Amino acid sequence: MPHFHSKQKMKNKIRYPVPARLTAGQIQGLQKAFENILALW
């Protein structure tokens, strides 16, 4: 179990800095999607 957890932490460290711009764009897309959903409600 601890080995798996450390592997996940390493993956997060490697992943996070590289696609930072992509994640920001995804966040904006999610916000727009949420606004559309709220508008439909």
Residue, then its C-alpha position, 0 to 999 in steps of 0.5 A: m500500500p505505501h509503495f502505491h501511494s508514493k508512486q501516485k505522489m510521484k505521478n502527481k509531481i510529474r503531471y502537475p507542472v507540465p500540463a498547467r496551461l491545459t488544466a487552466g483551460q479545462i477549468q475555464g471550460l468546466q466553469k462555462a459548462f457549469e454556467n450552462i447547466l445552471a442556466l438550464w436549471 
